Amino acid sequence: MEDKVLSLKNLTMSYSGKNVLNGINLDVYRGQIIGYIGPNGAGKSTTLKIMLGLIDNYEGTVEILGKDISKSGYTYKERIGYVPENAEIYDNLTAAEYLTFIGELYGLDREVARKKALHLLIEFDMEHVFHSRISSFSKGMRQKVLIVSSLLHNPDVIFLDEPLSGLDANSVMIIKDMLEALANKGKTIFYSSHIMDVVEKISNRIVLLVDGEIKADGSFEELKAESQKGSLESIFNQLTGFDEHKETAEHIVSIVTEDTYD
């Protein structure tokens, strides 16, 4: 029997009387890479924040690693990793100081955290800035630090929100292969992104959220066969009802290149 790692049951969330999530039901299993996609405002970030324990006034049940997170306190967080889309990071610390601090928060010995962080940064070709302040880092370098910080404690479940932001092509290839290797080790990865071609390539299961409801759930091949579309982007456009992208693009170009306006 498959090992269930995450379960959402009738998950509902409202803001100012408006439902953002409308009874989400989702079971995720060990070793899966879930591509969690949807248009802006669909409820993706809200779902992530609820699972991470950042929002608690929801209805329904959220179970992670067999425990209802509303009743289990914060202990489940010791076994999860998280790369947020827009992270606040302590710029005045060096990479060594920041990563050692994060490792200690997760219960690692200080020296173990420091050595593990260094070894991981070496793999990202960043050992030369291990003792440099993060304020001097480029966006891509900061993103690598965040990715390392999410993995230091060897989590069982990894939540990634646009994790490839700012990364160069070589680093993107490393991350994609790394996620596949982690899944093969039994890690479960919940991956949220707007970059359809990446989601298509790395996910073994894709969940599409529209207006707070799951509109599609399956492998890319299953969604492709059902929709008779050749790419995830085409499937996304079909299921979200957005087919005006070319017309809109042409209108934008005509405005940009027009010399006079009425």
N, C-alpha and C positions, 0 to 999 in steps of 0.2 A: 504494500500500500504506500502511496506517495505521502511524504512528510509535509504536512501543512505548516507553513511558517507564518502566514499572515491571513487574517480573515476579517472582512468588512461585512457587517450584516445590517441591512436597512439603514445605512449611514445617511443621515440628513442634517443639513446645516443651513441656518437662515441668518441673514443680515438685514436689519431694519424691515422685517416682515417679508423679505424676498428670499425664496429658497435658492441657495447656491448649489447644494447637493440634494438630489431627489431620490433617496432610498437606494444608495449604491450597495450592491452585493458582489463581493469579489473574494475568491480564495486564491492564494498564491503559495506555490510549493517550493521546496528546497531545490536549489540549483537553477531556478528560472531567472531569466533576464526579462523583466517586464518593461516594455516600451509604453509609457503612459503619456498619451498625446491628446490634443484637443485645441480648439481655438482659444484666444484670450477670453477670460471670463467664464470658461467652461467649468471651473472648479478644481483644476489640477493642483494649484498651490494650496488651496484650502484642504484638499485631501492629504497632502504631504504634511501640512502643519498639524493636522489632527493626529496623524500616525506618529509624529515626532513629539506629541504631548505639548505643543505650543498653543493649541486651542482646545478648550475642554467643554464648552457649552454646546455640544452636539447631541443629536439623538441617534440611537442605534448602538451597535456594539463594535468595538475594534479590539481584535485579539492579535497579539504579536508574540511569536514563540510560545503559543499555548496559553497566554495570560491576557485577561481583560485589562487593558492599560488604564482604565478608569479606577481599577481596584488594586492593581499591583504596585502602585507607587512608581518610583523612577528606576527600579532595578533593571527593567528591560532595556533601558538606554545604555547600559554597560555593554550590550551585545549588538548595538547598531552603530553605523557610521553615516555621516551626512555631509554632503557638499552642497551648500545653498547657492542659489543663483546670484544673489548679491550679499556677500558676506562682509561683516565688519571684522577686521583683523588688526591686531595690535602692532601698528606701524613702528612704534619706538623700540620694539623687541627685535632681536636678531632671529633668524630662522631657527637656530639652535635653541634659544631661550623659549620661543613660542611653541615649538614642537615638543620640547621636553615638558613644558607646562601642560600641554594638551594630553600627553601621555600619562602624566601623573594624575590628571583629572580622571582618567579611565582606570587608574589603579596600578599602572606600571611603575616599577622601580625607576628612579630618576636616571641612573646610568644606563639601564636597559633602554629606556625611552630615547635617550640622547644617541646611543649607538645605533639603534634601529632607524631613527630619523636620518642620521648621516648616511647609512647604507642605502636607504630609499632615495635620498637626494642625489647620491652618486649615480644611481640608475637613471635619473633625470638630468644628468650632466650639470648638477648644481652644487657640487661639493665646494667649489671655490667661493660660494656666497653663504656657506653655512654659518659663519660668524658675522655676516653683514646684516644691517638693519633692514627690515622688510620695507621701510619707506623708500628705499632705493631700488626696489624691484619693479620690473615691468609687470603688466597685467598677466602675461603668460606665466611668469615666475611665481607670482602670488597664487595663481590658480594651482600650480603644481604643489605649492606648500599646503594649500587647502586639501588637495587630494591625498597627499601624504598624511595629513592630520586625521583624515577620516578612516585611514587604514591601519594606523599604528597599533591599535589594540586588537587587531585580528577579529573584526566584527563578523557576526553571522548574517546580518541583513544590512545592506548598503543602500542608502537613499541618495540619488544623484539628481540635482536640478540644474540643467544646462552645464554639465561639468566640463565641457570642451571649450568654453568661452575663453578666447584669447590665446589658445594653444596653437603652436605651429604644426605643420602637417606631420612631421616625424613623431611629435608627442601624441597627436591624435591617434596615429597607428599603434603606438605603444599602449595607450589607454584602452583602445578597442580590443587588442589582443589580451591585455591584462584582465579585462572584465570577463572575457570568455574563459580564461584560465581560472579565475576566481569561481565562476559558476561551476566549472568542472571539479573544483574542490568542495562543492556543496554550498557555496555562498549564494544567497538570494539577493538579486539586484533590482531595485525599483528605479527606473531611469525615465526622467521627464525631460522632454526637449521639443523644440520647434524644428530642429534640423531633421527633416524626414529621411534623407538618404542614410544618415547615421543610425537612426532608430531602426530602419529597415534592415541594415546589415548586422547590427549587434543583437537585436532582440530575438528570442525564441518564442515570445508571445507579445502581442500588441493589444493594448486596451485603448479604445477611443472614447473620450468623454465629450459630450455635447450637451450644453444647457443643464449640467449637473446630472446627466444620465449616461450610462454606458450604451453606446450605439454599436460597438463592434468589439469582439474579443476573440482572438485566435492567432495562429501563426501568420506570418506574412503570406505564405503560400495559400493558406486557407482563405484569408481575406481577399487575396488576388483572384482565386477561383470563384469566390462568391460574387465579387463585384465586376469581374471580367476587365479589370484595369491592370496596367503593366507596372505601375510604381505605387509606392505608399502615398506619395504626394497626390496622385490621381485618385486613389481610394479615399484619401482624406477630403479632397475637394468634393467628391461625389457624396460622401456621407454627411458632410457639413452643409451641403447645398450651395457651396461657393463655386460659381462657374463664370465669374465676371472678371477674373484676374487679368486676362489679356486686354479686355476693353478698358479696364481701369488704368493699366499700364500705358496704353496708347493715349488716353486722355491726359495723363501726367506729362508724357513726352510732348504732346501738342501744346500744353500750357508753358512748359519750359522753353520750347523753341519758338513760341509765338512772340512777335515784336509788339503788336498792338492788342488792346483789350477793349471790349465794349463796356 
